[in-house]
Amino acid sequence: MNRIVGRQLSALAAVMGILLTSACGSNSGISPTGGRERPATLSAGPYSTDPAKTGVQPLYDLSRELDDQVGRALIGPALDIDGVTEVPLQSPYMDDLLSGVCGTQPGNGVYLSAFGQRREWKAPHLRIQQFAGGWGVSPAAEAVARVRGQLGCGTYRDREGLHRILGERELSRLSGLDDQLMFCEVINEKGPDRPTYLCTVLVARGEVASRIQTWAATAERAEQVTRELAAPAAQRLAAVS
């Protein structure tokens, strides 16, 4: 009981964090440790308890097995990529949107994850994050479809800086999934420093979705590493959900 209440409070805190960051403005730099903030406007008031409006899933209505499934969907901890090491985290538990691309925020039918967990890795000029979470209020594939529908925004700004969408990328069909999506972006393309390239893969099966993100100094490296990790992420997800 206490664990469920704690998870629910964590999800509410995630919503407030996204809203507060939006209100305070954005910062530049690579920071793949949390959800991206560039919210539009929530239709719900700050004290709404309607899950569709707040974007917080009611944990009491979700499967008890979902927490375990999310944990087993994570790849690693070791990755077969030269020079990459795992980043120690204070806690692996974090609820997030499946993607904050184009300023997406919780609410209006967009849900934060439940039982979210993450892992991170780094190498020179490279950062990798995997995030997995449960979407028990509707199929996880619907969350992927919503992200796909956002990619036409062109540009948006968040705490990392100005993003330009480079577009969806073709990805060989991964077996055992309900949906999959890969897309890439460039961050601070015209800034004083070198731009950062970001590629994202989303995979969904049943009530669980997984996200791989790679931040790199070149578009080629970001895309290569993301593609390389898409298959094991899909295999882990297909095996547990």
HUHU-V614178 format. One record per residue. N is the residue number from 1. SS is DSSP state (@ for helix, = for strand, . for the rest). PHI is phi in degrees with one decimal (* if undefined). Layout:
n->N ss->SS phi->PHI
n->N ss->SS phi->PHI
This chain:
n->1 ss->. phi->*
n->2 ss->@ phi->-62.4
n->3 ss->@ phi->-66.2
n->4 ss->@ phi->-65.3
n->5 ss->@ phi->-61.6
n->6 ss->@ phi->-62.7
n->7 ss->@ phi->-63.4
n->8 ss->@ phi->-62.7
n->9 ss->@ phi->-65.8
n->10 ss->@ phi->-63.6
n->11 ss->@ phi->-64.9
n->12 ss->@ phi->-63.9
n->13 ss->@ phi->-64.9
n->14 ss->@ phi->-63.3
n->15 ss->@ phi->-60.6
n->16 ss->@ phi->-64.0
n->17 ss->@ phi->-63.5
n->18 ss->@ phi->-63.3
n->19 ss->@ phi->-66.8
n->20 ss->@ phi->-67.4
n->21 ss->@ phi->-63.7
n->22 ss->@ phi->-61.8
n->23 ss->@ phi->-67.4
n->24 ss->@ phi->-90.0
n->25 ss->. phi->96.2
n->26 ss->. phi->-122.1
n->27 ss->. phi->-118.9
n->28 ss->. phi->-89.8
n->29 ss->. phi->109.6
n->30 ss->. phi->-85.2
n->31 ss->. phi->-146.8
n->32 ss->. phi->-86.3
n->33 ss->. phi->-91.1
n->34 ss->. phi->-154.3
n->35 ss->. phi->-68.8
n->36 ss->. phi->-85.0
n->37 ss->. phi->-118.0
n->38 ss->. phi->-163.8
n->39 ss->. phi->-68.9
n->40 ss->. phi->-82.4
n->41 ss->. phi->-113.1
n->42 ss->. phi->-70.5
n->43 ss->. phi->-78.9
n->44 ss->. phi->-86.8
n->45 ss->. phi->-74.2
n->46 ss->. phi->-65.9
n->47 ss->. phi->-110.9
n->48 ss->. phi->-66.2
n->49 ss->. phi->-115.2
n->50 ss->. phi->-75.7
n->51 ss->@ phi->-55.3
n->52 ss->@ phi->-64.4
n->53 ss->@ phi->-90.3
n->54 ss->@ phi->-83.7
n->55 ss->. phi->80.1
n->56 ss->. phi->-100.4
n->57 ss->. phi->-73.9
n->58 ss->. phi->-76.2
n->59 ss->@ phi->-63.0
n->60 ss->@ phi->-64.5
n->61 ss->@ phi->-92.1
n->62 ss->. phi->-94.9
n->63 ss->. phi->-64.1
n->64 ss->. phi->-66.4
n->65 ss->. phi->-82.1
n->66 ss->@ phi->-63.9
n->67 ss->@ phi->-58.0
n->68 ss->@ phi->-66.4
n->69 ss->@ phi->-61.9
n->70 ss->@ phi->-61.5
n->71 ss->@ phi->-60.7
n->72 ss->@ phi->-79.3
n->73 ss->. phi->-83.1
n->74 ss->. phi->-77.0
n->75 ss->. phi->-86.3
n->76 ss->. phi->82.7
n->77 ss->. phi->-75.2
n->78 ss->. phi->-85.7
n->79 ss->. phi->-115.6
n->80 ss->. phi->-87.9
n->81 ss->. phi->-131.2
n->82 ss->. phi->-56.7
n->83 ss->. phi->81.9
n->84 ss->. phi->-90.7
n->85 ss->= phi->-126.6
n->86 ss->= phi->-73.1
n->87 ss->. phi->-93.4
n->88 ss->. phi->-64.7
n->89 ss->. phi->-113.2
n->90 ss->. phi->-62.0
n->91 ss->. phi->-152.1
n->92 ss->. phi->-79.8
n->93 ss->= phi->-86.7
n->94 ss->. phi->-162.4
n->95 ss->. phi->-94.7
n->96 ss->. phi->-154.6
n->97 ss->. phi->-67.4
n->98 ss->. phi->-63.4
n->99 ss->. phi->-156.6
n->100 ss->. phi->-97.6
n->101 ss->@ phi->-57.2
n->102 ss->@ phi->61.3
n->103 ss->@ phi->76.6
n->104 ss->. phi->-58.2
n->105 ss->. phi->-138.0
n->106 ss->. phi->-66.3
n->107 ss->= phi->115.5
n->108 ss->. phi->55.4
n->109 ss->. phi->88.1
n->110 ss->= phi->-96.5
n->111 ss->. phi->-108.9
n->112 ss->. phi->-68.3
n->113 ss->. phi->-66.7
n->114 ss->= phi->-119.3
n->115 ss->= phi->60.0
n->116 ss->= phi->-65.6
n->117 ss->= phi->-139.9
n->118 ss->= phi->-145.3
n->119 ss->= phi->-138.1
n->120 ss->= phi->-137.5
n->121 ss->= phi->-139.3
n->122 ss->= phi->-148.5
n->123 ss->= phi->-153.7
n->124 ss->. phi->-55.2
n->125 ss->. phi->61.3
n->126 ss->= phi->-150.0
n->127 ss->= phi->-134.6
n->128 ss->= phi->-131.8
n->129 ss->= phi->-135.1
n->130 ss->= phi->-111.9
n->131 ss->= phi->-131.0
n->132 ss->= phi->-135.3
n->133 ss->= phi->-158.0
n->134 ss->= phi->-100.5
n->135 ss->. phi->-125.9
n->136 ss->. phi->-80.8
n->137 ss->. phi->-76.3
n->138 ss->. phi->-158.9
n->139 ss->. phi->-55.4
n->140 ss->@ phi->-60.2
n->141 ss->@ phi->-60.8
n->142 ss->@ phi->-66.9
n->143 ss->@ phi->-65.7
n->144 ss->@ phi->-64.3
n->145 ss->@ phi->-61.5
n->146 ss->@ phi->-64.5
n->147 ss->@ phi->-63.1
n->148 ss->@ phi->-55.8
n->149 ss->@ phi->-70.9
n->150 ss->@ phi->-91.9
n->151 ss->@ phi->-71.2
n->152 ss->@ phi->-83.3
n->153 ss->@ phi->-70.8
n->154 ss->. phi->86.7
n->155 ss->= phi->-137.3
n->156 ss->= phi->-160.9
n->157 ss->= phi->-121.8
n->158 ss->= phi->-141.8
n->159 ss->. phi->-67.6
n->160 ss->. phi->-79.6
n->161 ss->= phi->129.2
n->162 ss->= phi->-89.8
n->163 ss->= phi->-100.2
n->164 ss->= phi->-118.7
n->165 ss->= phi->-74.0
n->166 ss->= phi->-87.3
n->167 ss->= phi->114.5
n->168 ss->= phi->-72.4
n->169 ss->. phi->-116.6
n->170 ss->. phi->-67.4
n->171 ss->. phi->-139.7
n->172 ss->. phi->-53.5
n->173 ss->. phi->-60.0
n->174 ss->. phi->-93.9
n->175 ss->. phi->-73.1
n->176 ss->. phi->82.4
n->177 ss->. phi->-107.6
n->178 ss->. phi->-89.8
n->179 ss->= phi->-163.0
n->180 ss->= phi->-150.5
n->181 ss->= phi->-156.6
n->182 ss->= phi->-130.9
n->183 ss->= phi->-149.5
n->184 ss->= phi->-131.7
n->185 ss->= phi->-141.2
n->186 ss->= phi->-122.3
n->187 ss->= phi->-113.0
n->188 ss->. phi->55.0
n->189 ss->. phi->-60.5
n->190 ss->. phi->-112.9
n->191 ss->. phi->-79.1
n->192 ss->. phi->-70.6
n->193 ss->. phi->-103.3
n->194 ss->. phi->-65.1
n->195 ss->. phi->-70.2
n->196 ss->= phi->-111.4
n->197 ss->= phi->-106.5
n->198 ss->= phi->-130.7
n->199 ss->= phi->-120.5
n->200 ss->= phi->-131.9
n->201 ss->= phi->-119.0
n->202 ss->= phi->-116.9
n->203 ss->= phi->-131.0
n->204 ss->= phi->-140.1
n->205 ss->= phi->-151.8
n->206 ss->. phi->59.4
n->207 ss->. phi->-99.3
n->208 ss->= phi->-119.2
n->209 ss->= phi->-127.8
n->210 ss->= phi->-132.7
n->211 ss->= phi->-128.3
n->212 ss->= phi->-110.9
n->213 ss->= phi->-128.7
n->214 ss->= phi->-128.1
n->215 ss->= phi->-103.3
n->216 ss->= phi->-146.1
n->217 ss->. phi->-79.0
n->218 ss->. phi->-130.7
n->219 ss->@ phi->-63.6
n->220 ss->@ phi->-63.8
n->221 ss->@ phi->-67.3
n->222 ss->@ phi->-60.4
n->223 ss->@ phi->-70.0
n->224 ss->@ phi->-62.0
n->225 ss->@ phi->-66.4
n->226 ss->@ phi->-63.6
n->227 ss->@ phi->-62.4
n->228 ss->@ phi->-62.6
n->229 ss->@ phi->-92.3
n->230 ss->@ phi->-63.2
n->231 ss->@ phi->-64.0
n->232 ss->@ phi->-63.1
n->233 ss->@ phi->-64.3
n->234 ss->@ phi->-66.5
n->235 ss->@ phi->-63.6
n->236 ss->@ phi->-64.0
n->237 ss->@ phi->-65.5
n->238 ss->@ phi->-64.6
n->239 ss->@ phi->-80.7
n->240 ss->@ phi->-116.2
n->241 ss->. phi->-127.9
